[in-house]
Every structure is written in C-alpha cells, then in structure tokens.
C-alpha cells in the first residue's frame, strides 16, 4: 500500500504569496485612509499635520526650558494631541481609522513573513563550526547587573556545571575587569565571557580579540543591545551558556574610540553630558529633565563638529557613532543592527536650533535637515574644549579632543548557541521595494506550481 505524499510549499512560492498579500493589504490600508480623508475634507489632513507640528513645539519647550515655559509646553503638547483626536473623531474617522490600522498591521506581518520565507543569503555574519568546545572557559559575572539576573537565573551554578570557571565581581567595589580578563588569559583561558552590561562586555571583548580567543555574551545586562543583535535569548540568559556545549562562531566587527573598544555605540553631546552626572544612575528621567534646558538652549552644551571620512558634520547637539549602522533613523529608538560585520560605522547627528526645527523634525522625520544619517570608516569628533564627555556603551568617560572612532573589521570571534531564538527575528529590515520585487518575481521555467 503506497504511502500518501505530503505536499510541501516551496519557500519561494510562500515568500511570493506573502509579499503579494502584503502589498494588497498595504494598498487597502492607504485606500481606506485616503477615502476617509477625502470624505472628511482637506481640513482633516491640514489639521493633523498642524497638530503634529504644534505638539513638537510644545515638546521642545518642555525639554529646553524650565518653570512656566516648561508647564506651558507640556500643556501645548498634550492639548495638540487631544485636539487632533477630537478632529479625527468629528470628521467621522472613528470607524475607518481602526480598519486602516488593522490592514496596515496585516501588511507588516505578511511582509516580514515574506522576508523570512525568502531564501536569499542572509546579511548576518556566517556561522562557522568551532574547532572544539572550550576546555578552560572563564566567565566574568556581575551579580548587580540587570537587577540581579546572575542569581535569579542561577548562572554561576549552571556555568560551573558545564565546566567553566566563574569570576564573580563584588558589588559595591571597583573591579578592573580588563585586568581580570588578561590574568585569565595568562592562566590559560581558551574562552572569555561576560554576564553583565554592554560596557563590561566591551572591555573583555577587547582582550578576547587581542588574543584571538572566542568571546561569549551572556544577556544578563539591562538592555542587552549586543545580545539582541546577535539573536540571543534576552529573556533567559542561561540559554546563552548552551554555546559552551553546542555553539557556533560568528566573526563580528569591533569598534575603537581613542584606543578603547566598543561593541555598540559611542555618544557625544547631550546624552553623554547627562550620563556624566553622578545622580543619573539613580534617577535617569529626573536628571535628564533637569539637564536638558542648559544643554539644548546652548548653556552647558557644546556644539560638536565631526568629520566622517571626508564629509563634514558640523554644529551637532548630539552625535551617535555605532559599530555598524542601526536600522532606524529615530534618535529615540534606533532599533537594531541588521549586521555586525559590515565594516562601517553608523553616524547619527541631531541639530535642533529651536521650536520650528523641532516641528520640522517631527513632521518630516529622517527627511528633516535637523537629522544627519550616514556611514563612515573613520569619524573624528571635534569641539571647542580640550576634552569632552563621551558615553561608550553607556559608560561615562571624558576624552581629549579630537576623538577618533574607527572599526576593526571582523576582529572578534563570538561563540553563540546553535539555537538562537532571536535569530529568527534578524530578518533584513523591512524594504517595500524588496517586497515588490518578491511579489512580481516569477517562478523559474519548469518549476512546479
């Protein structure tokens, strides 16, 4: 008796179908919104744009001033949003707007599914088999990092059960993490790892790269940006230890700022100045609100000039240099890096000289002249002072000017688990031109339908 044949959908066919559904849903969402706006009148469109601009002005006043002006700015921002909402409801968009949102959400879901199903080469660094599991792995763990994740997830016991040696930092005391890593190498360590924040990760990664040793990232920090971009499990850092018994290696770039390694970002200007304040660690939001008026209004804040390769980037209030470019131009949420081995620095600069430019940035986004976004192999940051505050992977430093950022391509060997739950989310950033290409792509002649 012949067995039943199981029909499997060709991934390319699935990708093409999902891409077409995505385009149809996106077109339907745009059509719904346009018909609603045309029915309600031009006043809705103009009112919405004006409300967004007024909200941005209010937000600028709130951030850049104190006292009565700050209160007025907060009221203006909130009032503008309420007014736009009321305008939309009065214009009859209370039903069509949710329909448009649902259609757009469906379009995004189908588009991301199409990219996952597409079997073109992934831009992420190619994984290679290690020569063998580490025999003398040394892991440095910070028990205070991430609100106590080391103890909460039993990382010490699990690491030691897998044969690793654990160096536990003592809370409340300063430890020279780089020196601890160098001592471990001198004693024969064949792998270095860190359970802690990205700043600590960078210090140990530099030692690992110097000795060409594999490096293990354990997502026990607060934000775990590097772990996210590597596709590691950020909800359960103990899963990162699976790499000790079943791992693969990635070759990734390592940043350098004035001779110090960084794995994520180097920040100059407003954010770096705020991080320098001793009260920032205990009261981040309050410290930022207290410092921003001076920094944005030209008091304590230094304007920065930079040279990205041969391109000048002048008069910036904030400058972010990243180890490979981030996917988003949103300065408040830069998203994630699609790849870590591209060999280029990402550069994001912000220059807002007043409420009008703040409104323009809110309305036009990445198209606004207030925002500079480019890539470079070398960035030189200059300022009028002999030294400037710098935040390196979130750690506060003061460096002499000019400050030079470069990249060491594929200098770091990272050992990661073969099974990385976040790797499935490392789909190339959503590109509607690519979705259109997938949707219009025809199967090769002779392919089964």
DANOR-V257497 format. One record per residue. PHI is phi as a letter, one per 30 degrees, with the letter a starting at -180 (NA if undefined). PSI is psi in whole degrees, -180 to 180 (none if undefined). Layout:
# DANOR-V257497
phi:PHI psi:PSI
phi:PHI psi:PSI
This chain:
# DANOR-V257497
phi:NA psi:122
phi:d psi:140
phi:d psi:151
phi:d psi:139
phi:d psi:132
phi:c psi:124
phi:d psi:126
phi:c psi:140
phi:d psi:127
phi:e psi:128
phi:e psi:-36
phi:d psi:-37
phi:d psi:-42
phi:d psi:-44
phi:d psi:-43
phi:d psi:-42
phi:d psi:-46
phi:d psi:-38
phi:d psi:-40
phi:d psi:-43
phi:e psi:-39
phi:d psi:-45
phi:d psi:-40
phi:d psi:-45
phi:d psi:-40
phi:d psi:-44
phi:d psi:-40
phi:d psi:-40
phi:d psi:-45
phi:d psi:-40
phi:d psi:-43
phi:e psi:-46
phi:d psi:-44
phi:d psi:-44
phi:d psi:-39
phi:d psi:-43
phi:d psi:-40
phi:d psi:-38
phi:d psi:-37
phi:d psi:-24
phi:j psi:162
phi:d psi:-24
phi:d psi:-30
phi:d psi:-45
phi:d psi:-51
phi:d psi:-39
phi:d psi:-41
phi:d psi:-44
phi:d psi:-42
phi:d psi:-41
phi:d psi:-40
phi:d psi:-42
phi:d psi:-44
phi:d psi:-39
phi:d psi:-41
phi:d psi:-39
phi:d psi:-46
phi:d psi:-41
phi:d psi:-39
phi:d psi:-45
phi:d psi:-39
phi:d psi:-40
phi:d psi:-35
phi:c psi:-1
phi:b psi:170
phi:b psi:175
phi:i psi:-138
phi:d psi:-35
phi:d psi:-38
phi:d psi:-44
phi:d psi:-43
phi:d psi:-41
phi:d psi:-43
phi:d psi:-43
phi:d psi:-38
phi:d psi:-43
phi:d psi:-48
phi:d psi:-43
phi:d psi:-38
phi:d psi:-42
phi:d psi:-42
phi:d psi:-40
phi:d psi:-41
phi:d psi:-43
phi:d psi:-44
phi:d psi:-39
phi:d psi:-43
phi:d psi:-42
phi:d psi:-42
phi:d psi:-28
phi:d psi:3
phi:i psi:21
phi:c psi:9
phi:d psi:-24
phi:c psi:-45
phi:d psi:-30
phi:d psi:-48
phi:d psi:-36
phi:d psi:-43
phi:d psi:-39
phi:d psi:-43
phi:d psi:-44
phi:d psi:-42
phi:d psi:-40
phi:d psi:-40
phi:d psi:-39
phi:d psi:-43
phi:d psi:-41
phi:d psi:-45
phi:d psi:-39
phi:d psi:-45
phi:d psi:-36
phi:d psi:-37
phi:d psi:-40
phi:d psi:-35
phi:d psi:-38
phi:d psi:-23
phi:d psi:132
phi:c psi:24
phi:d psi:159
phi:e psi:135
phi:d psi:138
phi:d psi:-12
phi:d psi:155
phi:e psi:141
phi:d psi:133
phi:d psi:141
phi:b psi:153
phi:d psi:132
phi:d psi:162
phi:d psi:-21
phi:l psi:163
phi:d psi:148
phi:d psi:144
phi:c psi:-26
phi:b psi:61
phi:d psi:137
phi:b psi:123
phi:c psi:127
phi:c psi:124
phi:b psi:135
phi:c psi:107
phi:d psi:-18
phi:d psi:-13
phi:d psi:143
phi:i psi:27
phi:i psi:28
phi:j psi:33
phi:d psi:-29
phi:e psi:-47
phi:d psi:-39
phi:d psi:-33
phi:c psi:10
phi:h psi:42
phi:d psi:-35
phi:d psi:-50
phi:d psi:-41
phi:d psi:-42
phi:d psi:-43
phi:d psi:-33
phi:d psi:-26
phi:c psi:4
phi:j psi:6
phi:d psi:151
phi:c psi:132
phi:c psi:129
phi:c psi:112
phi:c psi:121
phi:d psi:150
phi:c psi:119
phi:e psi:141
phi:i psi:-4
phi:b psi:149
phi:d psi:129
phi:b psi:134
phi:d psi:90
phi:d psi:-39
phi:d psi:-41
phi:d psi:-38
phi:d psi:-40
phi:d psi:-42
phi:d psi:-38
phi:d psi:-39
phi:d psi:-39
phi:d psi:-42
phi:d psi:-28
phi:c psi:5
phi:j psi:14
phi:d psi:136
phi:c psi:7
phi:a psi:139
phi:c psi:140
phi:b psi:163
phi:b psi:133
phi:c psi:98
phi:l psi:-168
phi:d psi:170
phi:d psi:-29
phi:d psi:-43
phi:d psi:-39
phi:e psi:-44
phi:d psi:-41
phi:d psi:-43
phi:d psi:-35
phi:d psi:-37
phi:d psi:-40
phi:d psi:-41
phi:d psi:-43
phi:d psi:-38
phi:d psi:-36
phi:c psi:9
phi:h psi:45
phi:c psi:151
phi:d psi:150
phi:b psi:134
phi:c psi:124
phi:c psi:124
phi:c psi:120
phi:d psi:62
phi:c psi:12
phi:d psi:-166
phi:d psi:-53
phi:c psi:-31
phi:h psi:51
phi:d psi:-43
phi:d psi:-43
phi:d psi:-40
phi:d psi:-46
phi:d psi:-18
phi:d psi:-7
phi:i psi:16
phi:d psi:162
phi:d psi:114
phi:c psi:-11
phi:d psi:-24
phi:b psi:91
phi:d psi:-19
phi:d psi:-24
phi:d psi:-22
phi:d psi:-27
phi:d psi:-13
phi:e psi:-22
phi:d psi:-23
phi:d psi:-26
phi:c psi:-25
phi:b psi:78
phi:b psi:165
phi:b psi:159
phi:c psi:142
phi:c psi:142
phi:c psi:118
phi:b psi:163
phi:d psi:156
phi:b psi:126
phi:d psi:159
phi:b psi:125
phi:b psi:112
phi:h psi:39
phi:i psi:1
phi:c psi:137
phi:d psi:149
phi:b psi:146
phi:c psi:-23
phi:c psi:-78
phi:b psi:156
phi:b psi:124
phi:c psi:137
phi:b psi:154
phi:j psi:-135
phi:e psi:-55
phi:d psi:-43
phi:d psi:-38
phi:d psi:-36
phi:d psi:-42
phi:d psi:-28
phi:d psi:-25
phi:d psi:132
phi:d psi:-28
phi:d psi:-4
phi:d psi:-40
phi:d psi:-35
phi:c psi:-21
phi:b psi:76
phi:d psi:-51
phi:d psi:-46
phi:d psi:-41
phi:d psi:-42
phi:d psi:-45
phi:d psi:-34
phi:d psi:-33
phi:d psi:-30
phi:e psi:-41
phi:e psi:-45
phi:d psi:-41
phi:d psi:-43
phi:d psi:-33
phi:d psi:5
phi:j psi:13
phi:d psi:-85
phi:d psi:-16
phi:d psi:133
phi:c psi:135
phi:d psi:141
phi:c psi:139
phi:c psi:139
phi:b psi:156
phi:b psi:110
phi:c psi:103
phi:h psi:-111
phi:c psi:16
phi:c psi:122
phi:d psi:140
phi:b psi:97
phi:c psi:154
phi:i psi:33
phi:d psi:142
phi:d psi:-30
phi:b psi:142
phi:b psi:129
phi:c psi:121
phi:c psi:125
phi:b psi:151
phi:d psi:94
phi:i psi:144
phi:d psi:147
phi:d psi:165
phi:d psi:-21
phi:c psi:150
phi:c psi:7
phi:d psi:114
phi:d psi:-20
phi:d psi:-19
phi:a psi:90
phi:d psi:-1
phi:i psi:-133
phi:b psi:167
phi:c psi:122
phi:d psi:-27
phi:b psi:157
phi:c psi:9
phi:b psi:30
phi:d psi:-13
phi:i psi:15
phi:b psi:147
phi:d psi:144
phi:c psi:141
phi:b psi:123
phi:b psi:117
phi:c psi:146
phi:b psi:130
phi:b psi:106
phi:b psi:114
phi:c psi:-1
phi:l psi:-176
phi:d psi:-35
phi:d psi:-43
phi:d psi:-33
phi:d psi:-41
phi:d psi:-42
phi:d psi:-40
phi:d psi:-39
phi:d psi:-38
phi:d psi:-44
phi:c psi:-13
phi:h psi:-129
phi:d psi:-13
phi:d psi:-9
phi:d psi:141
phi:d psi:-11
phi:d psi:-15
phi:c psi:128
phi:c psi:129
phi:b psi:122
phi:a psi:178
phi:b psi:156
phi:a psi:158
phi:c psi:-18
phi:b psi:131
phi:b psi:126
phi:c psi:119
phi:c psi:129
phi:b psi:155
phi:a psi:169
phi:d psi:-21
phi:d psi:161
phi:d psi:-27
phi:b psi:156
phi:b psi:154
phi:d psi:140
phi:b psi:138
phi:c psi:113
phi:c psi:110
phi:h psi:39
phi:i psi:-5
phi:c psi:134
phi:d psi:126
phi:b psi:165
phi:b psi:122
phi:b psi:146
phi:d psi:146
phi:c psi:153
phi:d psi:151
phi:c psi:126
phi:c psi:129
phi:c psi:132
phi:b psi:-177
phi:b psi:140
phi:c psi:99
phi:d psi:128
phi:h psi:38
phi:d psi:-16
phi:c psi:126
phi:c psi:117
phi:c psi:124
phi:c psi:121
phi:b psi:156
phi:d psi:147
phi:d psi:-38
phi:c psi:105
phi:c psi:110
phi:d psi:-29
phi:d psi:-12
phi:d psi:-31
phi:d psi:-25
phi:d psi:-1
phi:d psi:38
phi:d psi:145
phi:e psi:148
phi:e psi:145
phi:e psi:121
phi:b psi:110
phi:d psi:-25
phi:d psi:-38
phi:d psi:-38
phi:d psi:-42
phi:d psi:-39
phi:d psi:-43
phi:d psi:-42
phi:d psi:-35
phi:c psi:-7
phi:d psi:136
phi:c psi:144
phi:d psi:149
phi:d psi:152
phi:d psi:137
phi:i psi:-8
phi:d psi:148
phi:d psi:145
phi:c psi:none
